[in-house]
C-alpha cells in the first residue's frame, strides 16, 4: 500500500536529500547549538530546519555547499525563535548584544570537512568529572550560572571562574588536537 508521501516524492530527490543531510547534519547541529543553549531546544530547531530544507530542496543548487545552505536556513529559524522569545521575556537566553557577538562568530562556518566537533568530543572526554558536570548543568540542563551556584552551594564568582577555566582548557585542547591532525 502506497501512502501520499511516496506518491509525491521522487525517490532520487529523496535519496539525494537524505544523503547530503546525513553527511552534514552534525555541522548544522553544531551551528544551531552555538546559538541555542538548551540542547532540547536545539534539537527541535534542527528538526524545524530539516523540514524547511526539505521543503526548499528544489531550490538547492547541486554542487554548492549544502552545509552553508542549511546553516542559512537554520539562522532564519533561530531568528524566528528569538522573535517568539522576545515576546516572552522569561524565556530569552541571551541579550541581543551577546546574541549578535555569538552570531558573528558562528557565521565563520567553513566549507569542507570540519574536525572541530570530533576534537571537542575528544577533549570533553579528557576533562575531570567535576568539569564535565559543570558542562552538563550548563549546556544539557540549560541552567544559568546563578542556578548552578545555588545547586552546588558555591558562589557565582566561583562558577564563573570554573566555567572560564573549562572553556579555556577545551579551547587549548581543541587547538592542540587540530594542529596534531593537520600535521599528519
C-alpha positions as CSV (number, residue, x, y, z in Angstrom):
1,X,0.0,0.0,0.0
2,X,1.5,3.4,-1.1
3,X,0.9,6.5,1.1
4,X,0.6,10.0,-0.2
5,X,4.2,10.9,0.7
6,X,5.6,8.1,-1.6
7,X,3.3,9.2,-4.5
8,X,4.5,12.8,-4.4
9,X,8.3,12.3,-3.8
10,X,10.6,11.2,-6.5
11,X,12.9,8.6,-5.0
12,X,16.1,10.1,-6.4
13,X,15.3,13.5,-4.9
14,X,14.6,12.0,-1.5
15,X,17.8,9.9,-1.6
16,X,19.9,12.9,-2.6
17,X,18.5,15.0,0.2
18,X,19.0,12.3,2.8
19,X,22.5,11.6,1.6
20,X,23.5,15.3,1.8
21,X,21.7,15.8,5.1
22,X,23.2,12.8,6.8
23,X,26.7,13.9,5.9
24,X,26.2,17.5,7.0
25,X,23.7,17.1,9.9
26,X,26.4,17.3,12.7
27,X,27.8,20.5,11.4
28,X,24.4,22.2,11.0
29,X,23.5,21.0,14.5
30,X,26.8,22.3,15.9
31,X,25.9,25.7,14.4
32,X,22.5,25.6,16.0
33,X,23.9,24.6,19.3
34,X,26.3,27.6,19.2
35,X,23.2,29.9,19.2
36,X,20.6,27.9,21.1
37,X,22.0,26.9,24.5
38,X,19.4,24.3,25.6
39,X,20.1,21.0,23.8
40,X,16.4,20.1,23.7
41,X,15.6,23.4,22.0
42,X,18.5,23.0,19.6
43,X,17.2,19.5,18.7
44,X,13.8,21.0,18.0
45,X,15.4,23.7,15.9
46,X,17.3,21.1,13.9
47,X,14.1,19.3,13.1
48,X,12.4,22.5,12.0
49,X,15.5,23.3,9.9
50,X,15.5,19.9,8.3
51,X,11.8,20.2,7.4
52,X,12.4,23.7,5.9
53,X,15.4,22.4,4.0
54,X,13.3,19.5,2.6
55,X,10.6,22.0,1.5
56,X,13.2,24.2,-0.2
57,X,15.3,21.4,-1.6
58,X,14.3,22.1,-5.2
59,X,15.9,25.5,-4.8
60,X,19.2,23.9,-3.6
61,X,21.9,24.3,-6.3
62,X,23.6,20.9,-6.9
63,X,27.3,21.1,-6.3
64,X,27.0,24.1,-3.9
65,X,27.8,23.9,-0.2
66,X,24.9,22.0,1.5
67,X,26.2,22.9,5.0
68,X,26.2,26.6,4.3
69,X,22.8,26.4,2.8
70,X,21.5,24.5,5.8
71,X,23.1,27.0,8.2
72,X,21.5,29.9,6.4
73,X,18.1,28.2,6.8
74,X,18.9,27.4,10.5
75,X,19.8,31.0,11.1
76,X,16.4,32.1,9.8
77,X,14.7,29.6,12.0
78,X,16.8,30.9,15.0
79,X,15.7,34.4,14.3
80,X,12.1,33.3,14.3
81,X,12.7,31.6,17.7
82,X,14.3,34.8,19.1
83,X,11.3,36.9,18.0
84,X,9.0,34.5,19.9
85,X,11.3,34.6,22.9
86,X,11.3,38.4,22.9
87,X,7.6,38.3,23.4
88,X,8.1,36.1,26.4
89,X,11.0,37.8,28.2
90,X,11.2,34.9,30.8
91,X,12.4,32.5,28.1
92,X,15.1,34.5,26.4
93,X,18.5,33.1,26.9
94,X,20.8,35.8,25.6
95,X,20.5,39.6,25.4
96,X,20.7,41.0,21.9
97,X,24.3,42.2,22.2
98,X,25.5,38.8,23.3
99,X,23.5,37.0,20.6
100,X,25.0,39.3,17.9
101,X,28.5,38.6,19.1
102,X,27.9,34.8,19.0
103,X,26.1,35.1,15.7
104,X,29.1,36.9,14.2
105,X,31.5,34.2,15.3
106,X,29.2,31.4,14.3
107,X,28.9,32.8,10.8
108,X,32.5,31.6,10.2
109,X,31.3,28.2,9.3
110,X,33.9,26.7,6.9
111,X,33.2,24.6,3.9
112,X,34.9,21.3,3.6
113,X,35.3,18.8,6.5
114,X,35.1,20.3,9.9
115,X,37.1,18.4,12.5
116,X,36.3,20.8,15.4
117,X,33.3,18.8,16.6
118,X,35.2,15.5,16.9
119,X,38.1,17.3,18.5
120,X,35.7,18.9,21.0
121,X,34.1,15.5,21.8
122,X,37.6,14.0,22.4
123,X,38.6,16.9,24.6
124,X,35.5,16.7,26.7
125,X,36.3,13.1,27.4
126,X,39.6,14.3,28.9
127,X,38.0,16.7,31.4
128,X,37.8,15.9,35.1
129,X,34.4,14.6,36.3
130,X,33.6,17.9,38.0
131,X,34.3,19.9,34.9
132,X,32.1,17.6,32.8
133,X,29.4,18.0,35.4
134,X,29.5,21.8,35.1
135,X,29.1,21.4,31.3
136,X,26.2,19.1,31.8
137,X,24.5,21.5,34.2
138,X,25.1,24.5,31.9
139,X,24.6,23.1,28.4
140,X,22.5,20.0,28.7
141,X,20.2,21.1,31.6
142,X,20.3,24.7,30.5
143,X,20.9,26.1,34.0
144,X,22.2,29.6,34.4
145,X,25.4,30.3,36.3
146,X,23.3,31.6,39.2
147,X,21.2,28.3,39.3
148,X,24.4,26.2,39.1
149,X,25.9,28.2,42.0
150,X,22.7,27.6,44.1
151,X,22.5,23.9,43.2
152,X,26.2,23.3,44.1
153,X,26.2,25.8,47.0
154,X,29.1,27.7,45.6
155,X,29.5,31.4,45.0
156,X,28.5,32.6,41.5
157,X,32.0,34.0,41.1
158,X,33.5,30.5,41.7
159,X,31.1,29.1,39.0
160,X,32.2,31.9,36.5
161,X,35.8,31.2,37.2
162,X,35.3,27.4,36.9
163,X,33.4,27.7,33.6
164,X,36.0,30.1,32.2
165,X,38.7,27.5,33.1
166,X,36.8,24.7,31.5
167,X,36.3,26.7,28.3
168,X,40.0,27.7,28.3
169,X,41.0,24.1,28.7
170,X,38.7,22.9,25.9
171,X,39.9,25.6,23.6
172,X,43.6,24.7,24.2
173,X,42.9,21.0,23.8
174,X,41.0,21.6,20.5
175,X,43.8,23.7,19.1
176,X,46.4,21.1,20.0
177,X,44.3,18.3,18.6
178,X,43.6,20.1,15.3
179,X,47.3,21.0,15.0
180,X,48.2,17.4,15.6
181,X,45.7,16.2,13.0
182,X,46.9,18.8,10.5
183,X,50.5,17.6,10.9
184,X,49.5,14.0,9.9
